[in-house]
Amino acid sequence: IVDGCGGDTKVSLEWKPTDEVSRFAVVGSTAAALLLAAEVDRDTFGVTLDLGHALMAGENPAQSVAMAARAGKLFGVQLGDAYQRVGAEDGLAVASVNPRMVLEVVHWMRKAGWDGIFYFDTFPMNEDPVRECEMNIRTITKMWRKAGELGERLKEYQARHDAMSIMEMLEKEEL
């Protein structure tokens, strides 16, 4: 597929640990997707990270972002939220369940110099989808700004391995 597209067209694999219909996936983790990208060995082939899929797989989404970005293969990010149940994709509004997790994801995206597009992968079954999208935009804008504001202090605390100062900083920020 990548070679058939030619030129600078990027092809991105969105991996998923399981499918609701078949309960099977060929590429079921960030690590497996990155190994596949390494085997394909094309600059234009990378991965799209879906936070809901990372949670389904029991991964730390921020670590998944950092790994894919470090490999130069983070081509897309789908934002949403979910309860951390293996095999279940909830598709909830961004940061509705795990706001600190989303902040950490955004922190690592900023650290990686992310300048790509955010996608929202949510399932507003009972909600007004336009209203939810507007909320997602406000939330991710706030998280992006907040991650930038906290970046230097976070870096200082991480260098000291000072988890309690990080927790207190987030507590003061009401996160």
C-alpha positions, 0 to 999 in steps of 0.5 A, a space after each residue: 500500500 505504501 509503495 503504491 501511494 508513492 511520493 510523500 503520501 503517508 500511510 498510518 496504521 491504527 492498531 487495535 487490541 481486539 475487535 468487538 465482532 471477531 475478538 481478534 486483532 493482527 496488530 494489537 499493541 503499540 509495540 507490535 505496530 512499531 515493529 511492523 513499521 520497522 519491518 515495512 521500513 518506509 519513511 511514509 509508514 507510521 502509526 495512529 495512536 487511539 487513546 481508547 485502544 491503548 486503554 483497551 490493551 492495558 497500555 499507558 497511552 502517554 508511554 505509547 505516544 512517547 515510544 511512537 514519537 521517539 521512533 519517528 512513527 507517530 502519524 496520528 492521534 485519536 483522542 477520547 477517553 475510556 474506562 480501563 477495561 480490557 477489550 472494551 472501547 467506551 469512546 467517551 469525551 476527552 478527559 471525562 474519566 482520566 484527565 491526568 492521563 490525557 494531560 500526560 499524553 499531551 505533555 509527551 506530544 508537546 515534548 515530541 514537538 507534535 504538530 499534527 492533527 488531533 482526531 476525536 474518536 468518541 461515541 456520543 450515543 445520548 449526547 448532542 455530537 456537536 456539543 460534545 465535539 465543542 467540549 472536546 475542543 475546549 478540553 484539549 485546548 486547555 490541556 495543551 496550554 496547561 501542559 505547556 505551563 507546567 512543563 518546566 516544573 514537571 521537568 524539574 520534579 522528574 529530574 529529582 524523581 519527586 512524585 509527591 511534588 508532581 502530585 501536589 502541583 496537579 492538586 493545586 491545578 485541580 487536576 
